[in-house]
Each structure stands twice: as C-alpha cells, then as structure tokens.
Amino acid sequence: MSRVILLHTHPLSKLTYPKIDPKVQQWLKSLQESKTTIRIPEIADYELPCELIREGKSRS
C-alpha cells in the first residue's frame, strides 16, 4: 500500500516561489522516490492562485 500526503496551501505556496527552497525540493524528491502519492484538495487548488493574483505575484 502506498502512502498518500494531502498538501494544503502553506506547503503549496512554498512551491510557487520563483526560486524553490532546496529543503522543499529535497523533501518533494524524497516523496517521489518513496512512491508517495501527493493529493491537493480542490479548495487549495482554488485558493492559492486567487491569493497570488490578489497579491500581484505574477512570477509565482
């Protein structure tokens, strides 16, 4: 049975920075290597882009 991780807006926001933190990159790589499934709630998929647009963070 594979492990499933549910990401919400805070960890997802770390992925939208123009330059991703190496610690976050390593964490994601370790999840991929361990065959962990990453899920994103629909509300987080909606909230994060809305907040980036509101703050004018077009590079993100």
Buried (B, 14 or more C-beta within 10 A) or exposed (E): EEEEEEBEBEBBBBBBEEEEEEEEEEBBEEBEEEEEEBEBEEEBEEBBEEBBEEEEEEEB
